[in-house]
């Protein structure tokens, strides 16, 4: 995932309220603030994913931030500017540098479509600007867990079905629709409930539910 404006936010100057890390720079400095819910987000996803932080910043900034952010060792690897591809005056994340199957990579970022060479792997999240009531990271958890549990053949086709929509909101809507359909189609029959991510209950129509959620 990209960490700028996704899980943290760099802020030059300003106060130290809610600041968890400070990098001195002359007489003012970079203040780094945590996005609400980031610890719970990382800790939960570490059960399902190999988490990689991929930044366009230099190692000297990325390493100490990740060290302070990830107290429980949820982040497996980190890539910085040296692993990006420079073109048209900008550093782009190249997901091929991860040496992982591209059909199984999710790239979460506040500006993912503008920062990576593989937009088909993008999970876009609203950029964070220090709002205290922000819940975007936690809102995304049900979708990410569902994908991890049900392991689609190619995550890129799943993301294409959510293109142009807020993934967290769309996932909840699909969950409600599937639950309603299953309730109607299984009415009057003895049900064997199966609990799935996001509070959705399945029955013998679980395969249809999964197909709708990921198609």
C-alpha positions in Angstrom: 0.0 0.0 0.0 1.0 3.6 -0.4 1.4 5.3 2.9 1.2 9.0 2.0 -2.4 10.3 2.7 -3.5 6.7 3.2 -2.4 5.6 6.7 -0.4 8.7 7.7 0.0 12.3 6.6 3.1 14.4 6.4 2.6 18.0 7.6 5.2 20.7 7.4 4.9 23.0 10.3 1.8 23.4 12.5 1.1 22.0 15.9 2.1 18.7 17.5 -1.4 17.7 18.5 -1.9 13.9 17.9 1.6 13.8 16.4 3.2 10.4 16.8 6.5 11.1 15.2 8.7 14.1 14.5 11.5 14.4 11.9 13.4 17.7 12.5 14.0 19.8 9.4 15.8 23.1 10.1 13.7 25.3 12.4 10.2 23.8 11.6 10.2 20.2 10.6 8.0 17.4 9.3 5.2 16.3 11.6 3.7 12.9 10.9 0.2 12.2 12.1 -1.6 8.8 12.3 -4.8 8.3 10.4 -7.7 7.2 12.8 -7.9 3.4 13.0 -4.6 2.7 11.4 -3.3 0.3 14.2 -6.5 -1.8 14.1 -6.4 -1.7 10.3 -2.9 -3.1 10.1 -3.3 -5.6 12.9 -6.5 -7.1 11.4 -5.2 -7.3 7.9 -2.0 -8.9 8.9 -4.1 -12.0 9.6 -4.9 -12.3 6.0 -2.4 -10.4 3.9 1.3 -9.8 3.4 1.4 -6.1 4.1 3.9 -4.0 2.2 4.4 -0.2 2.5 5.4 1.3 -0.9 6.4 4.9 -0.8 7.9 7.4 -3.2 9.8 9.0 -0.3 13.4 8.3 0.6 14.5 5.6 3.0 15.6 8.1 5.5 12.0 9.2 6.0 10.2 5.9 5.4 12.1 3.7 7.8 11.7 5.7 11.0 8.0 6.4 10.3 7.2 2.7 9.7 9.2 1.7 12.8 7.2 4.0 15.0 3.9 3.2 13.2 4.2 -0.6 13.2 4.9 -1.5 16.8 3.4 -5.0 16.4 5.3 -6.0 13.3 2.3 -6.2 10.9 4.1 -4.7 8.0 6.3 -7.4 6.3 8.2 -5.2 3.9 8.7 -1.6 2.8 9.8 -0.2 -0.5 10.8 3.4 -1.0 11.8 5.8 -3.8 14.6 3.5 -5.0 12.0 0.9 -6.0 9.9 3.4 -8.0 10.0 4.1 -11.7 10.7 7.7 -12.7 9.0 9.0 -15.8 7.4 12.2 -16.9 8.9 14.0 -13.9 7.2 11.7 -11.3 8.1 8.6 -9.2 5.6 5.8 -9.9 5.1 2.7 -7.9 5.8 -0.3 -10.1 4.0 -3.3 -8.5 6.2 -5.7 -10.5 8.9 -4.8 -8.0 7.0 -6.8 -5.4 7.8 -10.1 -7.2 4.3 -11.4 -6.5 1.5 -12.7 -8.7 -0.2 -9.6 -10.0 -3.6 -11.3 -9.9 -3.3 -11.3 -6.1 -2.0 -7.8 -5.4 -4.2 -5.1 -3.9 -2.7 -1.6 -3.9 -4.4 0.7 -1.4 -3.8 4.5 -1.6 -5.3 7.9 -1.4 -4.0 8.7 -4.9 -3.5 5.2 -6.3 -4.6 5.9 -9.9 -2.1 8.7 -10.2 0.8 6.9 -8.4 1.1 3.4 -9.8 1.9 1.8 -13.2 -0.7 -0.9 -12.6 -4.1 1.0 -12.0 -6.0 -2.3 -12.4 -4.7 -3.4 -8.9 -5.9 -0.2 -7.2 -8.1 0.1 -4.2 -8.8 3.8 -3.9 -9.4 5.3 -0.5 -10.3 8.9 0.3 -7.2 11.0 1.0 -6.9 12.0 4.6 -6.5 15.7 5.7 -6.4 15.3 9.4 -10.1 14.8 10.0 -10.5 13.4 13.5 -13.8 11.6 12.6 -12.3 9.8 9.6 -13.3 6.1 9.4 -12.2 5.2 5.8 -9.6 2.6 6.8 -12.0 0.7 9.1 -14.8 1.0 6.6 -12.6 -0.8 4.0 -12.0 -3.8 6.3 -15.1 -5.9 5.4 -14.3 -5.8 1.7 -10.6 -6.7 2.2 -11.4 -9.5 4.6 -14.1 -10.9 2.3 -11.6 -10.9 -0.7 -9.0 -12.6 1.4 -11.3 -15.4 2.7 -12.9 -16.2 -0.7 -9.7 -15.8 -2.8 -11.0 -14.8 -6.3 -9.0 -16.2 -9.2 -7.9 -12.7 -10.3 -8.4 -9.7 -8.0 -8.2 -7.3 -10.9 -11.5 -8.5 -12.3 -13.1 -7.9 -8.9 -11.8 -4.4 -8.7 -13.0 -3.7 -12.2 -16.5 -4.5 -11.1 -16.2 -1.8 -8.4 -14.6 0.8 -10.7 -16.0 4.3 -10.3 -17.7 3.5 -7.0 -16.7 3.8 -3.3 -15.6 0.2 -2.6 -16.6 0.2 1.1 -20.1 1.6 0.4 -20.7 -0.6 -2.6 -19.6 -3.7 -0.8 -22.2 -3.0 2.0 -24.9 -2.4 -0.6 -24.1 -5.7 -2.3 -24.1 -7.4 1.0 -27.6 -6.2 1.8 -28.9 -7.1 -1.6 -27.5 -10.6 -1.4 -28.9 -11.1 2.1 -32.3 -10.0 0.9 -32.2 -12.3 -2.2 -31.1 -15.3 -0.1 -33.8 -14.6 2.5 -36.4 -14.7 -0.3 -35.1 -17.7 -2.2 -34.6 -19.8 0.9 -37.8 -18.8 2.6 -39.7 -21.8 4.1 -36.6 -24.1 3.8 -34.4 -25.3 6.6 -31.3 -23.2 6.4 -27.8 -24.0 7.3 -26.3 -20.6 8.0 -22.8 -19.8 7.2 -21.3 -16.6 8.7 -19.2 -14.6 6.2 -17.3 -11.3 6.4 -19.2 -8.0 6.9 -22.1 -9.5 8.9 -23.6 -11.2 5.8 -25.3 -14.6 6.4 -25.2 -17.2 3.7 -27.1 -20.4 3.1 -26.9 -23.0 0.4 -26.8 -20.0 -1.9 -23.4 -19.0 -0.6 -21.7 -19.5 -4.0 -24.2 -17.1 -5.6 -23.6 -14.5 -2.9 -19.8 -14.7 -3.3 -20.2 -14.4 -7.1 -22.3 -11.3 -6.8 -20.0 -9.7 -4.2 -16.9 -10.3 -6.3 -18.3 -9.9 -9.9 
